[in-house]
Amino acid sequence: FDEADRMLDMGFEPQIRKIVRQVPPQRQTLFYTATWPKQVRALAYEFMRSPVQVEVGDINSLNANKDITQYVHVTRGPGEKQQMLMRIFQSLEAGSRTLVFTSTKRMADQLGMQLGRQIGSGVIHGDKDQREREAVLADFKSGRRPVMIATDVAARGIDVKECKAVINYDFPGNIEDYVHRIGRTGRAGAKGEAHTFMDGQKDGKYARALCEIMVKAEQAIPGPIAQMAGLRSGTYRPYDDRSALQPHPSGGMMTAQAAQMAATIPQAVNKPDECGDFKRGNCQRGARCKYSHGGQGGGGGGFGGGF
């Protein structure tokens, strides 16, 4: 099982148990994972007998790569997020591979439409078939389309050594996913940078855990985030995120004119996504599905529900 913690944590326990029942008891079972929470570990041990555990680093604590420079930008509403996104692209060297994460498929498609003509971007999420995903990933790796926009379907298991930057357009649903997302850059000793948009009202509950991750990785913390987390002055290294972004000498990935054109495309509202499996008639998650099942109940119920 690759990404074993994600498989168990996302509600696939019934499917895993069904598979285990169908395979011979005399078997070799291997679990691979970057995080191994105690509650998930206990469940996994039901499927193994006297397992040998190989650990790289401290599996009981969550740590970010120190080769990744982490920036956190407090934004208020879609307009500010859009402006900050354009500033980031102007600060990155032209052609830099950049992975942008959104919380919904709808927003991923919207950003793909905004950025596709100005930079060259591809989109992958749960409604894209395997061939589409492979084509987008190939274009991203080759640099034909240097920006890839994705939901968390791409947060793990993708290794693009040339990835220069990660942008969390939407803050992830937990701090573990934050670490996994930004870990797509700074691979194999390379330097990388991660930019995260944080809504003070909606995402403030993650501020303390985020600061702990950043302090352990020896990162500077912007004042507004430190205030949300209740950090005392002198216990962290501050920085001013407003002065952190300067236009790149190469001209950046996006010129000021292109940024202005992209910003004129209407913003999508981060509404819940409709479940692709449900539309195809094969969603087995029922009420546990985090995506909307339209007016048919389950998932998020009507289109106003869901995730």
C-alpha positions, 0 to 999 in steps of 0.5 A: 500500500503506497500512501497508506495513511491517506488510504486509511484516513480518507475513509477507504478502510472498508475497501481495504478490508475487502481486499485483504479478505480476498488475498491469501493469508500467507502474503507479504504486506508492505505499507509506505507512507511519509506520515504515520499517525498513531491512530492509523498505525493501530488500524494498519497493524490489524492487517500485518503480523509481527511487522518489521518497521523501517523509519527514516527520521522521526515519524512521531513529529511532523517536519518540513524541509528546511531547504524550502523557504516558506512564505505565508500571505494573509489575504481577505477575499478572492480579490486579494488572493488574485493580486497576490498570485500575480505578484508571486508569478512576477517574482519567479524566474521565467519558466519556473515549474510551479505547482498550485493547489486549490481545495476544489476542482471548480477553482482548479479549472477556474485558475487554469482558464485564467493562467493558461493563455498568459503562462501555460498551465495544466489542471489535474483533479479527480474528474480528469481521466488517467490519460489527461493527468499523464499528459498534463504531468508530462507537459509540466515536467518538460516545461511546455506548461510550467504551471500545474494546478491541482487538488490534493490528488497530486499532493503525494506521489509526484516527484518533479525534481525541477519544481521550483515553487508551490503555491497553496491558493487555498489553505489545506484541510489539515497541517499534514497536507500542508507539509505534503503539499510544500514537499513537492519542491526542494527535492533531493537537496534543491532549494524551493519556495512555498507560498500559502494564502491564509484567510484570517477568519477561516484558516486562523485555527491552523495558525498555531500548528503552522507556526510550529512547523515553520519554527522547526524549519527555521523559517521567518514568520509574518506578524499577522500569523504570529498574532493569530497563533498567540506567539510572544515577541522574541520567540520567532523570527519575523518578516514582512511579506509585503517586501518579500516579493520583488519582480524577478530580473528575468521579467518573471513568469508573468509580465505586469500587462499579462497579470492585469489581463488575467485578473480581468477574468471573473473569479469562481466562487469556491463552491462544493464540487460535484462528485465525479464518481457519483455522476458516473454512477459508481460512488461507493462512499455514500454519506462519507463522500466529501463531494456533493451528490447534487439533490440526491443526498449523500456526499454534501446533499444538495449543491450547497453542501459537500466539501 
